[in-house]
Amino acid sequence: MLTIFLIAWPLIAAIIIAVVKQHARTLALAASIIELGASIVMITSFTPDASIQFSVDLPWIASAGIRFYIGVDGISLLLVLLTTVLMPLIILASFTNTQLKHPAAFYSLILVMQMALVGVFVALDGFLFYIFWEMALIPIYFICLLWGGEDRARITLKFFIYTLAGSLLMLIAIVYLYFHTPGIHRFDIQSLYEAGRSLPVGEQSILFWAFFIAFAIKMPVFPFHTWQPDTYQVAPTTGTVLLSAIMLKMGIYGVIRWLMPMVPLGVQEWGTSALVLSVVGVVYASVIALIQKNNKRLIAYSSIAHVGLISAGLFTMNAIGWQGAMVQMMSHGLTVFGLFYVIEIIHQRKATHTMSDLGGIRSVAPKLSTVFLIILLASIALPFTSGFVGEFLLINSLVQYQVLIGAVAGLTTIIGAVYMLRAFQKMMLGESKVAGEFADLSAREKWVLYPVVVLVVVLGIYPTPLLSLSEAAINNLLYNINDYLTLPK
């Protein structure tokens, strides 16, 4: 029942806010804190093994083999935790926008999106997974369209069509597998696994690309990334962090939970190609980030580079790479949220995203500068920050896979340090261009940013709880995949 609560509560809260309309911000924050409390209860009751726990399996559309089947293991629980930890911070961060129009609709959409995100991470029925996947797109589309910046209609339409096209490919693949399930056709995940593994390598290869393109668009991975920088720039900061900190994890999770165990021969045949595309994306995004003058676009391209590294680590089919991906998903969610929020604070005070218009902020806002530096250092994988743990494991797995690929991916860490530290220098150091008009962190902004700083440092020093939570589930998935691949075909 706890899993049902995690899905149902944000939706109930969204409906209440839409009806009541008054005190929308406070009600949304309270609802998200209650959701966080429920996820903490789930973690304290969770046994860190490979089993599916807190499962609910109810008939839904029985004649079509569709069930309301949900549950968590260590992999999905980490992403549920990331969602529930970040959502109160995201909502609290939005409080600084005192001119927000239609707040009841805005916060209702945020909570509907939280419901869909949690649903994606706990769904164990292919049809249900697809429903939640598509539901997550609708609120973020309207958040970007209604509260976004200049030229938002064109850019959000491109984003919507791009992601909808990828989703259609995934739906076709799921339905194809459904008709290959043995006996009475079913959508539950184990039946789809069996159906996928029963297919010859040619069909598995086609399904591999159908799933991978859908997930690669969401992450996004090169060359399916072109919607991302413009959308991140035009979206309101709340929309940007929902997309970057949580929503892109849907694609990574899809690769782990659905793609790799479902079509192992397809992964064996084409996994190297996907890995190379991911590494190319890391290099490409890092180089493009070097020439950015807009700080919001800089963080957007930085995000593409980080996600490309996570994707590459997954396709090594190595437990170290998968563990690194889990830690890095948590770290990336925290750091990209913190970075975008700092950029938003600067924009509220100075009304610019152009880095050359800034400078000397450290002299007038030392607390903001210090927080920004710590989160930035976590983003570039400084030891004793959460970013270091994930990147070390990912690059380690890539080096084990192929030394040259690992070396190329590792070099981008240096490039990342260059563009991020240069951005810090341009905005925070040098001659002050903001004197007399730039306030330091307010109490509310501290409540948002200080927890992020604490988490990236604590997880960098002691990542064991994250690693132990997902280890058994990762090893079980990889064991089943490798066991299938060693069987005579």
N, C-alpha and C positions, 0 to 999 in steps of 0.2 A: 504493500500500500504506500510505502514511502516514495517509491518511484512514481506512482500515479500522482502523489501530492506534488512532486517536483515539476511535473508537467502541468497539472491542473491549476495549481495555485497562481502562477503568473497570469494565466488566462482569466481566472476569476477576478484577480486584482485589476486587470486591464478593463474588464467589463464594469466593475464598480467605479473606477476612475472616470470612464467614459460617461457613465450615468450621472454620478455625483457632480463632476466637473470642478468642484471647489477643492482647494488644497491638493491639487494633482501631484505636485512635486513631493510633498511630504508623504502622501499615501504611497507613491511609487517607491520612494526610498524605504519606507517601512516594509512594504511587500518584498522588496529585494533582500532586505536584512532577514526577514523570516525565511525566505528561500535559502539564504546562506546557512542559517541555523539548521535547516532540514538536511542540507548536504553534509554539514559537519556531523550530525547525528548518524547519517549513513556511513561516513568514513569510520567513525568510532566503533560501529557495529560490523564493519567489513572484515572478512578474513582474507588476508592477502595470498590467495591461491588462484588457480586457473579457472575456477568455477564461475558460472553466472549466478549472481546473487540478487536478492530483492526483485526477483522476477515475477511478472504477472502475465499469464497466458489465457486470454479470453477469446471466444469466437466473436468475429466482427461481421464479415461477409462470408459466412460458412460455405455457401454454394460455390464460391470462387477460391476457396482455400486461403482466405485472408483472415488473419488473426491479430488481435491487439496484443502483441507479444513484445514485452519490454523487460529489461534487466541490465545489470552492470557487471563488468569485471574490472580488473585494475586499470585497463586502458581507458575504458569509457568513464570510469569514476574520476580519473584525473581531469578529464575535459569537462565533466560536470562541475567539478570543483573550480576549475579556471573560470567557467562561466558565472558561477554563483559568487565567487570572490570579486570579480571585476565589475559585475553589474551594479552593486551599491556605489562603487567608486565612480563609475561612469555617470550614474544618475546624480550623485552629489556634485560631480564636476560640472554638470549642466546647469546647476543653480546660479552660476555666475552670469548666465544669459538672462538678464532681468527683462529684456524686451521680447522674449519669446512669445510668439503668437499661437493661440490655440494650445495651451499647455496640456489640457486633458487629452487631446488627440495625440500629441507628441509622446507623452509618457505611456499612454495605452499601447501605442505601437511598439515602444521599447519593450514592454512586458510581454506583448504577443511574440516579439522576436525571441525573447528569452525562453518562452515556452517551446518555440519551434527548435531552437538550438539544443535545449536539453533533450527534446524528442529525437533529434538526429543522433545524439550520442547514446541513447538508451534503446533505440528501436532494434528489434531482432526479427522483424518481418520485412521483407524487401519492399512490399507495397507501402507499409507504414513508414519505412525509412524515406521512401520517395515523397510521400505526403508531407512529412516534416521538412524535408529538404526544400520543397517548393514553398512551403509556408514561411520559411525563414526569408525568402526573397521578397515577399510582398511588403512587409513592414519597412524593411530597409529601403526599398524602392520609393515608398511614399515619404519616408524621412528625408531622403536626399532630394526628392522632387519638390516637396513643399517647403522645406527649410534650408535648401542648399543655396549656393551662390550663383554668380553670373553664368549664363548658358547652361543652367542645370537641366533643362528639359531635354536638350539634345544629348548631353553626356549621360544622364541617367537612363535614357531610352537605349543608348548603346550598351550600357551595363546590363540592363534588363534583357535585351535580345541576346547578348553574348551568353549570359548565364542560362537563359531559358533554352537556348540551342544545345548547350552542353547537357542540361537536364533531360532533354528529349532523347539524346543518345543513350543516356543511362537508363531511362525508362524502357527503351526498345530492348536494351541488353537484359534488363530484369525480366521483362515479359518473355523474351526468347528462352531464358533459363527456366522460367516458370513452366513453359510447355515441354521442357525436357526433364522435369522432376518425375521420378518414378511413381507409378500407380496413380492415385488421385493427386492432381496437380496442387501444389502448395507454394506459398511465398516465404515460409519460415526459413531462417538463415541456413540451417543445416541442410535442408532439402535443396536450397539453391547451391550450396557448396557441392553437394553430391552431383547435382545436375551439371555444374560447370566442369567438374573433374571427370565426368563421364564422356565429355566431348573430345574429339581429336584436336591436335595442335592447331590446325588451320582455323577451326571455329573458335577455339580459345584465344587465338591471336586477334581475331576480329573483335571479340568481346573485350579483350584487354584494352584495345584502343578506344572502344566506346566508353568504357568506364574511365580510363585514364584521362581522356580529353575532358570529360565532365568534371573530374576532380581537379585537373590541371588548370582549368579556367577559374575555378573557385579559389585556388591557392594564392595567386596564380603562378604558373610556371611558364617560362619562355617556350614557344612564341605565343602563348595564349594569354599574355599579360596586358595587352594594349589598352584594355578598359580601365586598368587600375589607377595609374597616376592621375589621370583627369578626374576620375570619380573621387579619389581621395582628396583632391584639391578642392573640388566644388562642393563636396558634401559638408554639412555642418560638422563640427568637431565630434559631436556625439555619434553621428553616422560613421565618420571616419574610423573612430576607435572600435565601434561595433564590427565594422568590416575587417579591420586589420588585427585587432586583438583576439577576436573570437571567431567570426564567421569564416575566415580563411582556414581555420583549423578543421572545419567540416571536410574540406578536400583532403587534408592529410589523414584524418581519421578514416575517410572513405577508402583510401589506398590500403590502410592497415587492416580494416575490418572486412571490407567487401572485395576489393580488387585482388589482392595477393592470395588469400586463401581460396578464392572462387575459381580462378583460372591460372593455376600454377605453371602449366605448360606455356601459356601466353606470356607470363612473367619471365620464364626461362628463355623464351624466344626473343622477347622485345624489351626486357628489363634494362639491358645495357643501353639501348637507344633512349629510354626514358631517363636513365641516369645521366647520360651525356647531355641531353636537353636541359636537365636541371642544373648541371655544372655550367653549361653555356649561359644559362640565365643568371647564375651567380656572378660570373665575370661581366656579362653585359650590363646588369643592373648596377654593379659596383663602379664600372667605368662611367656610365651615364650619371650616376650620383655625384661623381667628381666635378662635373661641369654645371651642376644646378645652382641657381641663384636664389630660388624660392625655397625656404626652409621646409615647407610642407611637402613639396615634391621630393626634396632630398630624403625625408623620412620614408616617403612612399617607395622610392627606388631601393632604399636600404632594406625595407621590408621584403621586396622581391628577392633580394640577394639572400637574406636569412632563410626564407621559405624554400628557395632553390637548394640550399645546403641541406635542409631537413629532408626534402624529397630525394635528393641524391643519396643520403644516408640510408633511407628506407630501401632503396633498390640494390644496396649491397647484400641484402638478405642476411644480415649479420645482427646478432642479438645486441652487440655493442652499438651499432648504428640505430637500431630501433629504440634502445634505451636513451641514446642521445637525442633522438627525435622527440621522445616524450618530455624529457627535461627541457629541451629547447622550445617546445611548444609553450610550456608554462612560462619560461623566461621571456620569450618573444612577446607573449601576451602582456606581461607586466611592463616590459621596457617600451614597447611601441605605444602602449597606452600612456605611460609617463612622458615620453618624448612628445607625442602629439598634444598632450595637455599643457606642457610647458610652452609649446609653440602657440597654443591658443591663449594662454595667459599673456604672452608677449604681444600677441595681436590685439588683445583687448586694451592693452595699455598704449600701444604705439600705432595700431591700425595699419600694419604692414606685414607681409610675409617675405619681403626682400631683405636678404641678410646684409647687403651693403648699406641699408638705411639704419641699421642697428649698430651697436658698439658700446662698450663701457658699462654694460648692465651690471656687471659684478660690483662696481663701485657704489651703485645706488640700491641694488637688490642682492646682497650677498647670500641670503638664504635660498632664493630662487636659483642663483648661479651654482651654489653647492649641490642642491638637489639635482639640477640638470646635469652636472658633471658626473655624479654618482650613477645616475641612470644611463647616461651616455657611455660611461666606462663599462657598465654591464652589457650594453649593446655591442661593444667592440671586444667583448670576451676577456676583460681583465681578470686575472686570477683572483679567487675569493669573491667572485660575483657569479650569479646564476648563469650568465651567458658563457662563462668559461667552461663550466661543466658540460653543457650541451655541445658546444662547438668542439671541445676536445674529443668527446666520444664520437661525434660525427666524422671529424677529420681522421681519427684513428681508424674507423671502419672503412673509410675511403682509401686510406693508405694500404690497408690490408687487402682491399679489393684490387687496386691498381695504383702503384706508387705515383705515376705521373698525374693521374686524376686527383689523387690526394694532395699532391704538391700544388696543382693549379687551384684547387678549392682553398687550400691553406693560404696561398698568396692573397686571396681576396680579403682575408682577415686584415692584412696589412693595409690594403686599399681602403677598407672600411675605417680603420683607425685614422687614415689621412683625411678622408672627407668629413668624418664626424668631429675630429679635433679641430679641423680648420673651421667648421661651422661654429664650434664653441668659441674659437678665437675671434671670429668676425662679430658674433653677437654679444659675447660677454666681456671680452678684453678690449684693450686699446682705448682710444679717446672716446669719452662719453658723448653719445648723441641723444641721450634720453634724460639728461640731468633736469631735475625739477619737475618731472612729469611722470615718473615711473615709480610706483609703489612696490615694496617687497611683498612677500607672500602674506595673504590674509589668513585668518584662522581657518576658514573653510578650505582654502587651497592647501593648507598644511594637512588637514584631515584627509585630503585626497592623496597627496604626494608622499607624505611620510610613511604610510603603510607600504607603498610601492618600494621605497628605498629600503625599508626593513626587510621585506620579502626577498628582494634581489640579493641582499647581503647574506641573509640567513640561509637561503637555498644555495648560495655559492659556497658557504662554509660547510653546510651540512645537508647535502642533497639526498642522503640515505632514505628518508621517508618516501620521497617520490620514486626513487629507483626500486625500493622493495615493494611498493604498492603495485607496480606494473610488471615486475620481473617475471612472475609465474605465468601471467597471461601471455606475455610476449614469447617466452620460451615454449609455451604450449602451442601457440599458433605456428611458430617457425618449425617446431618438431613435426607437426602434422603436415605442413607444406613439404618439408624435406623428405619425410617418410613417403609421401605420395610420389615425389619425383624419383625416388630410388626404386619404386616398384616397376616390374617389367610392363611395358605398354604393348 
